[in-house]
């Protein structure tokens, strides 16, 4: 009897597309792969960079009270002692005594059989597992050389608070934004790139006068949700989750997560956090480093330790969200019957390739004209040139990677300098002069609304 084939989930389809079209590969794949680590291919790195650039523009260019920072991944161990990571940054872990599989104790039923081997009453007692990667710096490997790969980017901002204030013309209220890699030695990694050991964060710490956090906290909640609308994300797939008493960190006044309804089997998962952290972080570093991290108001001459409102988004999770939000399988009726079109409905500002130029034929100088056009468009957009195969198949290839605009060059182009512009979402085709191509694409991008 044939074995029952496991049903392919929506996430499985996205993982397959990412592998097939060069978005994301598993790390060290030729050696069997490394769990919890991923490599971004040509399309994946461009998608990630587009999201990163939009966030950076939103934070630092659109807000004149936010400056940027790029702190080191390697930091003194005292940083993590002050922040509480060395003592408290851990998850409860259990092992199966039979198959030796490891699990987070808070994510499985300890009274049920092992989900891997089915053994009953086989779990060890839960124990704390610190999630930080430990390493050594310098030639010696003693306790004095122990350091950690940072598990978050926020502490790099806090320890540079005084440096930024002293070297820049910033005055409270102001924010410091940073994008960078973080590392967590997860007990279990799952859901593709959603929970991995190496990931990237987009964080902003907004420093304000104690008491003023009451107005800045709702302001940044509003700003952060509005950002996803600008990205073209379906707003009915986003929601707020307020931390309850058992979830709220002991130092926090309030905390909300933006959750996104990912594809099956993930459902609603955390995408970004907006947290009111009080003065905990700067106070802790003042105690541990012996240097005051307070702020002197140049007008009132009042001295205080600022309160912090944090926005913390996962860049890696944003990539997965963008893929999930854009993925669609459309059933089309053709002369030969029903056909399925796989398409990524990226907002044009997110699309790894924004414009594809396709010559209808390779001969009679058509290909040369198309190539020349594609090279001229590179000044304005990320482009791709494709002359292989039937034009319909080339359209489908572009749909599958989310290219919003395709330009076809044909014999009429030689006669009147017009081209066919095809729109990904509607598959509508219009004939326009080449001289109007850039302006038309820019206007379409500016007014883009997903149907």
N, C-alpha and C positions, 0 to 999 in steps of 0.2 A: 504494500500500500504506500502510495506517495505521501511524503510528509506535507503537513499543512504549511503553506507559505505565509510568512509573517506579513501582515498588511502594511503597506508602505504609508507612513505618516506624511503630513505636509512638510514637517521638518526634514524628513528623509529626502523628499524631492528637492528641497532647497540645498541641502548638503550635496546632493548629486549634481545639481546645476553648478554649484560653486566649484566643484572639482572638475567638471567637464569643460567649463568655459573660462577657467583661470581666475576665479575670484579668490578662493581660499583652499590651501592644501594642508594636510596634517604634517607637522614638523617631522623631519627625518624619515619621510615616507619610504624611501628606498631601503631603509634598515628596519622596516616593520612599523614605523611610526612611534611617536612619543605622545602619550596621553597628556592632555591639558596644555598643549603647545601647538600653535598653528602658524603657517607661513602665508603671507598675502601675495597672490599672483598679480599680474599686470593690471587686471581690472579691479581686483580687490584693493590694492594699495591706492589706486586712484579714487575709488569710492570712499575709502577711509580718509584720504587727504581732503576730499571735497567736504565731508562732514566736519572734519577738524577745522578747515579754513572758514566755513560758515560760522562755527561756534566762536572762533577767535575774532572774526570780524564783528559778530554780535556783541561780544563782551568788551573788546578793547577799542574798536573803531567807532561803534555806535554809542558807547558810554565814555564820556570824557573824565569820569572819576574812577576808571579802572586801568591799571598798568599791568604789564606782563612780567613773567619770571620763568626761568628754566633752572630749577635747582638740581643738584646732583642726586643720582640714584643712591650712591654710597654716602652714608651719614654716620656721625659719631654714635656709638651705642647709647650714650646718655640721652640722646634725642628720644629714643624709643623707651627708655626707662621713664623719662619725664611724661611722655604721652600715655603711658600705661600699657603699651603694646607688649613689652617683655613679660609683664605679669598677667595681663588679662586677655591678650589677643589669641584666643584659642577656641576650638570647637570640641565638644564631647565625642570621643571615638570609641568604637567597639570592634572587636575581631570575631569572626566565626572560628571556633576551635577546630572545626572539621576541614573547611576548604581554605581557611586563612584569609578570606576576603575581609576588607575593612569598610566600615560604614560610619556615617555621622549618626550618633545615637539619637539625635533629635529629629531625624528624618526617616526612621524606620520604626516598626512596631517590635519592640524587644520581646514581646510575648509570642510573636508569630515565628514560624520556621524561617531559616535563612533564605533570603530571596534568590541566592545563587545555587546552593546545593540542596536546599530543602530540609536540612537537619534541624531538629527541634532542641530547644534548651541548650543551644551551642554558643551563645554569645558571652564574651567576657564582660566583666564589669566596666562601665563607662569610665574613661579617663581623659583628662584634658590633653589636647594636642595643639601646641603652638604653631600658628600658620606662617610664621616668618622663616624665610630662607637664611640660614646662618652661613657666613663665610669668614675668611681671614684676610687682612690687609697687611702687606709687607712680607718680609722673608721669614719671620717667625710665626709659629702656629699656636702660641700660647693664649691664655685668656685675655691678655692685654691687647691682642690683635683682633679679637672677635668683633665683627660688625655684621650688619644685616642688609639684605636687599630690601629697599623700602616697600612696605605693604600698602602705602597710600602716598599721594603727592602732597597732601595738605600740610604735613609737618615741615616740608621744605619752605612753605610760605610763612609759617609762624616763626621759624628761626631766623628768617630774613626780614621780619617786620621792621626792626630798627634800621637795618641797612637801607631799606627802601625809603623810610621816612627821612633818614639823615642825608641820603644822596639825591633824593628827588624833591620836587616841589609839591608833593601830595599833602593834602590836609584832610582830616577826618570830616565827613565820611568818605572813604575811598575803598576800592577793592584791589586785590592782586589775583590775577588769573594765571593758570598754568596748565599745560598739557604735557603728559609724560607717562612713562611706563611704570607699572607697579607689579609686585610679585607676591603671590600667596601660595603656600604649599598646601593646596586643598586636599582634604581627605578623599573626596570623590569629585571628579570633574564630570560635567554632564551638559547635555543640550548644546553640543557643538561649541561655538565660541562664547556662549553665554556665561559659563563658569569655567575659567581656565586658570592655569598657574601664572601665566604671563599675560598682562592685559594693559590697556591704556585708559587713563582717566582725563577728564576735562573738568577742572575744579576752579572755583572762584571763592575766595574768602573776603567778605565785605566787612570792614572794620567801622564801627560806629560808636557814638557816645552811649553809655548805659542808659537805658530807657528809650532811646531812639530805635532800638531793635524792634519795638512794637510796631513801628510803621514800615521799617525796611523788610521785615519778614514777609508780610503779605505782598509787598511790592515785588520781591524777588520770586515769590510763588507765581504771581501773574506773569512776570517777564519770562520765566522759564517755560511755562505752558505755551505762551505765545510763540516761542521759538520753534516748537515742533509744528505749529501751524504754518510757519514760514517755510519749514522743510517740506511741506506738502504731505505730512503724515495725516492719516484719517483720524480726526479728533474723537470719533466715537470708539476708537480703539485705545484711548487714553483715559486715565482716571486718577484721582487723588486717593491716597491711603494715609490717614493720620496715625502716627505711632500711638499705641495704647500704653497704659502704665507699665506693662511688662516688657514692652519693646523699647521704650524711651531710655536713652542713656542717662546715667545718674546726673550728669552735668548739664544736660540739655533742658531748655525751657519748653521747646516744642519741636516737632519734626514731622515732615510729610514726605512721602515718596510719590513720584510720578510712576504709575504702573502702565505697562503696555500689554495688550491682549495678543500675545504671540500666537503662532500657529500651533496646531496639535503636535505633540501632546503637552506643550508648555503652558498655554493659557496665560493668565495674568501674572506678570513678573515685574520686579522692580527694575526701573530704567534709570532713574535719577532721584537723588535726595536733596531736599531743601531743609536745612537744620538751623535752629537758633541755639548756638553753642555757648552763650554767655561769655564770660572772660576766662573760662577754664584753661584753655590752651596756653595763652600768654602768661597766665598766673603760674601754671606748672613750669614753664620754661624759665620764668623769673626765679623760682625756687631752686631749680636744679643747676642752672648755669651761674647763679649769683649776680646776675645783671638785670636791672629793672627793665621790663618791657612795657613801661607806661608811655603815655602820650601827653605832651604839654600843648594845650590849646594856645596858638599864637595870639589870639584876640582876647580871650577871657583869662588866660594864664592858669586855667584849671588843669590839674594833673589827674589822670585816671588811666586805668587799664581798659582798653576798648572791649566792647562786646563784638561778637562775630556772628554774622549770618552766612552760612555756607551753602553753595550750590555745587553738588558733586554728581557729575554724569559720567557714565562709562562710555568711552569712545568705541570700545570693542562691542559693547551691547547695542550702541546706536547703529553700528554696521549691520548687526543681525536684525535689529528692528527694521531698518530701511529695506533689507532684503525681504523680510516677512511681509511688510506692508505693501511692497511693490509687486510681489509674486502673484500671478494670475494664470489660470488656464481657461482660455476662451473657446467655446465650441462654436465653430463657424460652419455655415451651410454653403457647400460649393456644388459645382456640377457633378462632381464625383461622389457626393454624399457629405457626411459630417467630418469636419477636421478640427483638431485641437491646436490652438495657437498659444504657445507658452510665451508670456510677455512679462517684463518687469516695468511697472509703471512708476519709475523714478521721477521725482521732480527734475526738470532739466538741469537745475543747479547741482544736483547730486549725481547725475548720470556720468559714469566713467568715460563714455564716449558721447559727446553731445551731437555731433554731426557726422554722418557717414556719406561719403561721395562714391557713387556707383556708376561706372560707364555701362551703357546698355549693351555695347559690343566692344571688343578689343581692337577692332580694325578701323581703317579709314581715318585715323587721327583722333577718334573719339576717346580712347583711353588716355592719350597724351593730354587732351583738353581737360579731362576729368582729374588727372593727377595734378595738373597745374592749378586747377580750382581748389583742390584739397589742400595743397601747400599754401595757397593764399589765405584760406580760412583758418589755418593754424594760428595766425596772429590773434584771432578772436576766440577760438573754441578748441576744446580737445576733439580731434578728428580721427577718422579711420577711412582708409581706402580699400575697396574690395572689388575685384573684377572677376572673381572665380565663381562659375555656376550660373544657373538661371536667376533672373532678377527677383523672382518670387522667393526663392530659397535664400537669397541674400537679405531680403527684407526680414525674413523669419529669423535669421541669425542675429540681425541687429535688434529685433524685438526681444529676443531671449536675453540679451545683455543690457536691455533698457535704453537703447539709443533713441532719443525722442524725435530726431529729424534725419531723414534720408534725402539726399539730393541725387537725382538721376540725370546724367548727361547723355544726350542722344543726337540723332542726325539733325533735328530741328535746332539744337543748340548751335550748330555750325552756321545755320542760316540766320537766326535772329537773336542769338545770345540769351535765350531763355532756357530754364531748367525746370524739372519737375521736383517740387518739394512735397515730401510725404510726411504726414504726422503719425507718430507711433500709436497713440491711443485710439484715434478714430479711424486710422488707415486712409484718411482723406488725402487726395493728391491735388495740388494746385500748380498751375504753370505761372512762373514769375520771371522777370528779367534777372540775370545774374547780378546786376548792379544793386538790386533790392534785397538780395539774399541775406546779408548780414543784418540789416535793419529789421527784416521780417522775423528772423529767428530771435533777435533780441526782444522784440515786442511780444512775440509769442511766449517767450520765457518769462517776461515780466508779468504777463496776464494769465499765466498757466493756472488752470484749475482742473484737478482730476475729476473725470466724469464718474 
